[in-house]
Structures are given as structure tokens and as C-alpha cells.
């Protein structure tokens, strides 16, 4: 990557026009690796109508999440559906989502694996409790978790923001199938709330899983031409670029000038969906869109801030977290054993990379 050229593009656009959290994830040693383009966050979606009926608080903390899962698991329905598939990276994403909320990191600043420390152990304990007691007792992956929530069989689900257009009935191969949805395809969209960061007792407030896409200029390329293309996409062409999939492309640049929110304001009005197109603002209440907007300031990722992105890539592909979670789900591991197994596996990967 041509970091100097990419950094110049960001400086021309204006560093203060980008979300600081987004820019931090694309910066190393003061140089920008890629111009942050757009992001999606992992979100906890919950049934507001069921929560209201039980007098439950929104699941913004570990304690409230557990209380709600317990209260809403009854009569063949579960409080939450969580990923447990040992071969699906989505399982790792789901765990990392909750881990970041308790300031549980993959490694510390020195690069030592921390998956077994107190903060992470609380997450393993939480995940084990939810999976064993309040989630379906069958292997769950990226498709089945969504299907469970869409069918009205669970009251909460962890999924990416790409769920938003599907939950609104805008994609025919992934339609909501709950009993109420037959007469009202937008029932789930209207009765669902969104939490972008579930805070644990050790959490600092920041911390929710997400991905940031970025434009990179490569060494040996025509950086002047490439830079002009990036600047066009991030200014005059930005709304059209975000409009490719608004539900999964939240602007990393709120507006063209410092303090402006022009691009964020336009985002909610962009037509989303696949088979049917409709702006998210026409389907979802203001509080849901406000939650998505807040995700730009809380997205974090394991290993990036500590300069261990290569380790994160290897961990993602070798699946030590999903394998430990699957052990919890099957009953072959308890929460502490799962933490130890995952920590040992990640440390072995770390040693192989050194």
C-alpha cells in the first residue's frame, strides 16, 4: 500500500470530516492504510413489543441481556438465538461483538493473548449461559439465526446491519415468516429495536463489532488518477456509492465539511433492498436509525489497535473461537475450559506467525 499517497487523499478531503473511530481503524503509525469508505456494524436486534409486555429494559448491558433472555424463553420459544457453528466465522463475530462490550481483547498492547483474562472470562460465561439456557439447542449459523428471529421463534438475535432490508421485507429470498408477518410484512421492522454495543461490567462504553471498507492506493499504481477517483467517490459520487446497499454501507464521512451531517442525513433516505426498494427511514422508527448512526463511534476490532491485524486474519480463518463455542454448546466444555482452549489455540497461531 502507498500510505503516503493515501494519507494525502485523506488530508485533501479533510481528516476532520471523517468519523474518528473509522479513521483510527485504517491508520497505523500515523499513516492512513486506506481511505475509510463505509461501514456496517454487528447489531443486537430485539422485539420491542415483547420487551414492553414483560416490562424489560432494552438489552444494552450484560445484565439486561441475560434478564431478557431468561424472561422471554418460554413455551417453545427462546430469548435469543446465538451462533454456535464451529465452521462459521459468524460465530467468532458474534462472540467478539459481546466481548468488545466488556473490553475483552484478543491480545494486549505487547501482543500477549488475553482471551483468558477476567474481562474475557465474563464474556465466555455470558455466552455459555445464553447458549445453553436461552438459545435453540441445535447448531446455529448465519442463516438459521436469522430464520429463527424472522419466524418469531426467538426474541433477540445478533446479526449484521444487512438484516435491516431483509427484515423490512425487501428481499424475497429472506422474508420474515412470523405469524403476524403474513398480514403485515413490516411487522418485525416496526416492532424491533437495535442495540449496537452491549456493555459488560468491565466495559468502558466503546466496543461493538463492525467492518470498515476502505479505498487503498497501491505502490506502482497511478496514484494521481486513483486519488482523483477516491475523492470523487467520497464527494460527488458518495450518495450513489452508499446507495448500492445502504443497509450495509453507513457513511464513514458524515459530511463534506467539519460538523456537517449531509451524507448521514441522505443515507437514511437512500432506497434499500434487493427485490423491492424503499428508504430505511420509511420503514424503521427514528430510534433504530439513531442506533445505527451511533455505531460509527463505537466500532472496534480485535487486534487492530494493538498492531496485530495479521494475527486477527489467521484467527479468523483457523476458527479457534467457533470451535470453543461449539464445545460449550455440545456440553463438552464449560466456559472456563472453552476460554483456556481458545487462548491456547490463538497463542499457538501467534507463535507460528512470529
C-alpha positions as CSV (number, residue, x, y, z in Angstrom):
1,X,0.0,0.0,0.0
2,X,1.2,3.5,-0.8
3,X,0.5,5.0,2.6
4,X,1.9,8.5,1.8
5,X,-0.4,8.8,-1.2
6,X,-3.4,7.5,0.7
7,X,-2.7,9.9,3.6
8,X,-2.6,12.8,1.2
9,X,-6.1,11.9,-0.1
10,X,-7.5,11.9,3.4
11,X,-5.8,15.2,4.1
12,X,-7.3,16.8,1.0
13,X,-10.8,15.5,1.9
14,X,-10.2,16.7,5.5
15,X,-9.4,14.5,8.4
16,X,-12.0,16.3,10.5
17,X,-14.7,15.2,8.0
18,X,-14.3,11.5,8.9
19,X,-15.6,9.6,11.9
20,X,-12.5,9.4,14.2
21,X,-13.2,5.8,15.1
22,X,-13.4,4.8,11.4
23,X,-10.1,6.7,10.6
24,X,-8.4,5.1,13.5
25,X,-9.1,1.6,12.2
26,X,-7.5,2.5,8.9
27,X,-4.4,4.2,10.4
28,X,-1.1,2.7,11.5
29,X,1.9,4.7,12.8
30,X,0.3,8.0,11.7
31,X,-0.2,6.9,8.1
32,X,-3.5,6.0,6.5
33,X,-3.6,2.5,5.1
34,X,-6.9,3.0,3.2
35,X,-9.4,5.8,2.9
36,X,-12.4,4.8,5.1
37,X,-15.4,4.4,2.7
38,X,-18.3,2.9,4.6
39,X,-19.0,0.5,7.4
40,X,-21.5,-2.0,8.8
41,X,-21.9,-3.0,12.4
42,X,-23.0,-6.1,14.2
43,X,-26.3,-5.3,15.9
44,X,-28.4,-6.9,18.6
45,X,-32.0,-6.9,17.3
46,X,-34.8,-7.4,19.8
47,X,-38.6,-7.5,19.9
48,X,-39.7,-4.2,21.4
49,X,-43.3,-5.4,21.7
50,X,-42.3,-8.5,23.7
51,X,-39.9,-6.4,25.9
52,X,-42.7,-3.9,26.6
53,X,-45.2,-6.6,27.5
54,X,-42.7,-8.0,30.1
55,X,-41.6,-4.6,31.4
56,X,-38.0,-5.3,30.3
57,X,-35.2,-2.8,29.7
58,X,-33.5,-2.7,26.3
59,X,-30.6,-5.2,26.3
60,X,-27.8,-2.6,26.5
61,X,-25.9,-4.4,29.3
62,X,-24.8,-8.0,30.0
63,X,-27.3,-8.0,33.0
64,X,-30.2,-6.7,31.0
65,X,-29.4,-9.1,28.1
66,X,-29.4,-12.1,30.4
67,X,-32.6,-11.0,32.3
68,X,-34.4,-10.5,29.0
69,X,-33.2,-13.9,27.6
70,X,-34.4,-15.6,30.7
71,X,-37.8,-13.9,30.8
72,X,-38.6,-14.5,27.2
73,X,-37.6,-18.1,27.0
74,X,-40.9,-20.0,27.4
75,X,-43.5,-22.1,25.5
76,X,-41.1,-23.4,22.9
77,X,-39.6,-20.0,22.1
78,X,-36.2,-18.8,23.0
79,X,-35.0,-15.5,24.4
80,X,-32.1,-15.2,21.9
81,X,-30.6,-17.2,19.0
82,X,-26.8,-17.2,19.1
83,X,-24.3,-18.7,16.6
84,X,-22.6,-21.9,17.6
85,X,-21.4,-23.4,14.3
86,X,-17.7,-24.4,14.7
87,X,-17.0,-23.9,11.0
88,X,-18.7,-20.5,10.6
89,X,-16.7,-17.2,11.1
90,X,-20.0,-15.7,12.0
91,X,-19.7,-17.5,15.4
92,X,-16.5,-15.7,16.1
93,X,-18.0,-12.4,15.0
94,X,-20.9,-12.9,17.4
95,X,-18.6,-13.7,20.3
96,X,-16.3,-10.7,19.5
97,X,-19.4,-8.4,19.5
98,X,-20.2,-9.3,23.1
99,X,-16.5,-9.4,24.1
100,X,-15.7,-5.9,22.9
101,X,-18.6,-4.6,25.0
102,X,-16.7,-5.8,28.1
103,X,-13.4,-4.5,26.9
104,X,-12.2,-8.1,26.2
105,X,-9.4,-8.0,23.7
106,X,-7.7,-10.7,21.7
107,X,-4.2,-9.5,22.7
108,X,-2.8,-6.8,24.9
109,X,-0.5,-4.0,23.7
110,X,2.5,-6.2,24.0
111,X,0.9,-8.9,21.8
112,X,0.2,-11.4,24.6
113,X,-3.1,-13.4,24.2
114,X,-5.7,-12.2,26.7
115,X,-8.7,-14.4,25.9
116,X,-8.5,-16.0,29.4
117,X,-8.4,-12.8,31.5
118,X,-11.2,-11.7,33.7
119,X,-12.9,-9.5,31.2
120,X,-12.9,-12.2,28.5
121,X,-13.9,-14.8,31.0
122,X,-17.1,-12.8,31.8
123,X,-17.9,-13.0,28.1
124,X,-17.3,-16.7,27.9
125,X,-19.6,-17.1,31.0
126,X,-22.3,-15.0,29.4
127,X,-22.1,-16.8,26.0
128,X,-22.2,-20.2,27.7
129,X,-25.3,-19.2,29.8
130,X,-27.2,-17.8,26.8
131,X,-26.3,-20.7,24.5
132,X,-27.1,-23.4,27.0
133,X,-30.2,-22.0,28.6
134,X,-31.9,-19.4,26.3
135,X,-31.0,-20.2,22.7
136,X,-32.0,-23.1,20.4
137,X,-30.3,-26.4,21.3
138,X,-29.3,-27.1,17.7
139,X,-26.3,-25.9,15.7
140,X,-26.9,-22.3,14.7
141,X,-25.2,-20.4,11.8
142,X,-25.5,-17.2,9.9
143,X,-28.7,-18.4,8.2
144,X,-30.5,-20.2,10.9
145,X,-30.1,-17.4,13.5
146,X,-31.8,-15.0,11.1
147,X,-34.5,-17.5,10.2
148,X,-35.3,-18.1,13.9
149,X,-35.8,-14.4,14.6
150,X,-37.8,-13.9,11.4
151,X,-40.1,-16.8,12.3
152,X,-40.9,-15.2,15.6
153,X,-39.2,-18.1,17.4
154,X,-36.7,-16.0,19.3
155,X,-36.9,-12.6,20.9
156,X,-33.4,-11.5,20.1
157,X,-30.7,-12.1,17.5
158,X,-27.1,-10.9,16.8
159,X,-26.7,-10.2,13.2
160,X,-25.1,-7.6,10.9
161,X,-26.9,-4.4,9.8
162,X,-27.5,-6.2,6.4
163,X,-30.5,-7.7,8.3
164,X,-32.4,-4.4,8.0
165,X,-33.6,-4.6,4.4
166,X,-34.5,-8.3,4.8
167,X,-36.4,-7.6,8.0
168,X,-38.4,-4.9,6.1
169,X,-39.5,-7.5,3.5
170,X,-37.4,-6.0,0.7
171,X,-35.6,-9.2,-0.2
172,X,-37.8,-12.1,-1.4
173,X,-35.4,-15.0,-0.6
174,X,-35.1,-13.9,3.0
175,X,-38.6,-12.7,4.1
176,X,-39.9,-12.6,7.7
177,X,-42.2,-15.5,8.3
178,X,-43.6,-14.7,11.8
179,X,-47.4,-15.3,12.2
180,X,-48.0,-11.5,12.3
181,X,-45.8,-11.0,9.2
182,X,-48.3,-12.8,6.9
183,X,-50.7,-9.9,7.0
184,X,-48.2,-7.2,7.7
185,X,-44.7,-7.7,6.1
186,X,-43.3,-4.8,8.0
187,X,-44.4,-6.1,11.4
188,X,-40.9,-7.2,12.5
189,X,-39.3,-4.0,11.3
190,X,-41.8,-1.8,13.2
191,X,-41.5,-3.9,16.4
192,X,-37.8,-4.4,16.5
193,X,-35.2,-2.3,18.4
194,X,-31.5,-2.2,17.8
195,X,-28.5,-2.1,20.2
196,X,-25.1,-1.6,18.7
197,X,-23.0,-2.1,21.8
198,X,-23.9,-4.4,24.8
199,X,-21.8,-3.2,27.7
200,X,-20.4,-5.6,30.2
201,X,-19.5,-4.8,33.8
202,X,-15.8,-4.2,32.9
203,X,-16.6,-2.3,29.7
204,X,-15.6,1.2,29.0
205,X,-18.5,2.1,26.8
206,X,-16.8,1.8,23.4
207,X,-16.8,-1.5,21.7
208,X,-19.0,-3.1,19.0
209,X,-18.0,-5.3,16.2
210,X,-18.1,-4.0,12.7
211,X,-16.3,-3.9,9.4
212,X,-14.9,-0.8,7.6
213,X,-14.3,-0.9,3.9
214,X,-11.6,1.4,2.5
215,X,-10.0,2.6,-0.7
216,X,-6.3,1.7,-0.9
217,X,-3.7,3.1,-3.3
218,X,-1.1,0.5,-4.2
219,X,2.6,1.1,-4.8
220,X,3.4,1.3,-8.5
221,X,-0.1,2.3,-9.5
222,X,-1.2,5.7,-10.9
223,X,-1.8,7.3,-7.6
224,X,-2.9,10.6,-9.0
225,X,-5.6,9.0,-11.1
226,X,-6.5,6.7,-8.2
227,X,-6.6,9.6,-5.8
228,X,-9.0,11.5,-8.0
229,X,-11.3,8.5,-8.3
230,X,-11.4,8.1,-4.5
231,X,-12.0,11.8,-4.0
232,X,-14.9,11.7,-6.5
233,X,-16.5,8.6,-4.8
234,X,-16.2,10.3,-1.4
235,X,-17.8,13.6,-2.5
236,X,-19.9,14.0,-5.6
237,X,-20.4,10.2,-6.0
238,X,-20.7,9.3,-2.4
239,X,-24.5,9.1,-2.2
240,X,-24.6,6.8,-5.3
241,X,-21.9,4.6,-3.8
242,X,-23.7,4.3,-0.4
243,X,-26.9,3.6,-2.4
244,X,-25.5,0.3,-3.7
245,X,-26.6,-1.2,-0.3
246,X,-27.5,1.4,2.3
247,X,-28.3,-1.2,5.0
248,X,-24.7,-2.3,5.0
249,X,-22.9,0.9,3.9
250,X,-23.1,3.5,6.6
251,X,-21.0,6.6,5.7
252,X,-17.7,6.9,7.4
253,X,-17.6,10.6,6.4
254,X,-20.7,12.3,7.9
255,X,-20.5,15.3,5.6
256,X,-18.2,17.3,3.2
257,X,-17.1,19.7,5.8
258,X,-16.3,19.6,9.5
259,X,-19.5,19.3,11.6
260,X,-21.7,18.6,8.5
261,X,-24.0,15.6,8.6
262,X,-25.2,15.9,5.0
263,X,-24.1,12.4,4.0
264,X,-25.5,10.8,7.1
265,X,-28.8,12.6,6.6
266,X,-29.0,11.5,3.0
267,X,-28.1,7.9,3.9
268,X,-31.5,7.2,5.6
269,X,-33.3,8.3,2.5
270,X,-31.5,6.1,0.1
271,X,-33.6,3.3,-1.3
272,X,-32.5,0.0,0.3
273,X,-33.4,-3.6,-0.6
274,X,-33.0,-6.1,-3.4
275,X,-36.3,-7.1,-5.0
276,X,-38.2,-4.1,-3.5
277,X,-36.6,-0.7,-2.9
278,X,-37.6,1.6,-0.1
279,X,-35.7,4.1,2.1
280,X,-34.9,2.7,5.6
281,X,-36.4,5.9,7.0
282,X,-39.8,4.9,5.6
283,X,-39.7,1.5,7.4
284,X,-37.9,2.0,10.7
285,X,-38.6,4.4,13.5
286,X,-36.1,7.2,14.3
287,X,-34.7,5.3,17.3
288,X,-33.5,2.4,15.2
289,X,-31.8,4.7,12.7
290,X,-30.3,6.7,15.5
291,X,-28.7,3.5,16.9
292,X,-27.2,2.7,13.5
293,X,-25.8,6.2,13.4
294,X,-24.2,5.8,16.8
295,X,-22.3,2.7,15.6
296,X,-19.8,4.8,13.7
297,X,-18.4,6.0,17.0
298,X,-18.2,2.6,18.7
299,X,-17.0,0.1,16.1
300,X,-13.8,-1.7,17.2
301,X,-11.9,-4.8,16.1
302,X,-9.7,-7.3,17.9
303,X,-6.0,-6.9,17.2
304,X,-6.1,-3.8,15.1
305,X,-5.4,-1.2,17.7
306,X,-2.6,-3.4,19.0
307,X,-1.0,-3.7,15.5
308,X,-1.8,-7.4,15.3
309,X,-4.0,-7.4,12.2
310,X,-2.1,-10.4,10.7
311,X,-2.9,-12.4,13.8
312,X,-6.6,-11.5,13.5
313,X,-6.7,-12.7,9.9
314,X,-5.2,-16.1,10.9
315,X,-7.5,-16.4,13.9
316,X,-10.5,-15.7,11.6
317,X,-9.5,-18.4,9.2
318,X,-8.5,-21.1,11.7
319,X,-11.6,-20.7,13.8
320,X,-10.4,-21.3,17.4
321,X,-13.3,-19.2,18.8
322,X,-16.1,-21.0,17.0
323,X,-14.6,-24.4,17.9
324,X,-14.6,-23.4,21.6
325,X,-18.1,-22.0,21.4
326,X,-19.3,-25.3,19.8
327,X,-17.7,-27.2,22.7
328,X,-19.8,-25.1,25.1
329,X,-23.0,-25.8,23.1
330,X,-22.4,-29.5,23.0
331,X,-21.6,-29.7,26.7
332,X,-18.0,-31.0,26.2
333,X,-16.6,-27.8,27.6
334,X,-17.6,-25.4,30.3
335,X,-17.0,-21.7,30.0
336,X,-13.5,-21.7,31.7
337,X,-12.4,-24.7,29.6
338,X,-13.5,-23.0,26.4
339,X,-11.6,-19.9,27.3
340,X,-8.5,-21.9,28.0
341,X,-8.8,-23.9,24.8
342,X,-9.3,-20.8,22.7
343,X,-6.5,-18.9,24.4
344,X,-4.1,-21.8,23.8
345,X,-5.1,-22.2,20.2
346,X,-4.7,-18.4,19.5
347,X,-1.3,-18.4,21.2
348,X,-0.2,-21.3,19.1
349,X,-1.2,-19.3,16.0
350,X,0.7,-16.3,17.3
351,X,3.8,-18.3,17.8
352,X,3.6,-19.8,14.3
353,X,3.4,-16.3,12.8
354,X,6.5,-15.0,14.7
